[in-house]
Amino acid sequence: MDQCAPANREARIFGIVTRLLSKPVVTTLKAEQPLYDVGLSSLDMVNLMLAVEAEFDVEIPQEHMAPENFRSVAAIERLISVLTP
């Protein structure tokens, strides 16, 4: 289980999102900005979930695999904070 600080978790999530983007983000990505707005597709969202599980060494339970938990970097960070001590 990952025990990093929230700011570090957020930075790691930003890194994952940046790697998944097929084109560079023209504007600065904000933590609460919907990820669909910066070009992540439905397939990218699946890859995002898998990348988050690998990065934080967690298995996301079925009940947490909801679009609202992956709509933004901040939403993912909140999910990870629930899943890790």
N, C-alpha and C positions, 0 to 999 in steps of 0.2 A: 504494500500500500504506500501511496505517495503522501509525504508529510510536509510538502513545501508551502511557503507563504502564499497567500492569495495573489499578491502582485506577481510572483514568479509563475504561478499557475496561469494567470492571464497572459503573461508574455509567451509562455509555451503554447497556449491556445492560438494566440495571434500568429505564431510561427507556423502552426499546422495549417491554419486558414490560408496564409500567404502561399504556402507550398502547393495547396490544392487549386488555387486560382489559375486559370488558363491564360489570363492576361493580367498585366500589372494593374494595381488599383490606382486610378487616377487621383482620387481624393484620399485623404487619410482615413483609414478605417477606425471607427469609433467602437467602443465596447458594446454599446446598446444598438448599434446599426444592424438592421436585418441583413443577414448574409446573402439572401437572394438579391438584395440591392447591389451587391458588389460582384455578382456574376456566378455564384455557386448554384449549380443545378441540383435536381433531385438526386441524381447519381453521385454528385459531389458530396451531398449530405450523408449518404451511406458511407462513402469513403471517409468523411469527416468523423463519423461515429467510430469507425474501426480504428482510425488514427488516434483518436482521443483515448480509446481503450488501451491501445499499445503504448502510447506516450505516458499514461498515468498508471499503467499496470492494474487496470480495473476491468471488471466485466459489468457492463451496464445492464441492469435487470430489465426485463421486458416492460414492466410498468413505467419505466423512465424513458423508454424509446418513443418519445412523443415529439412532434415538430417544435413545440414551444420550448423544449429543453435544448434545442439546437438552432434556434432562430438567430442568435447573436453570440458573440464571444462572452458577454456577461452572463447569458443564460447557461452556456456550457460551463463557465467557471462556477456558477452556483450549483449546478448538478455535480460537478467534481467535488466541491466542498462537502456535499451531502454524502457522497460515496467514499470519501477518504477521511480518516481521522484528523 
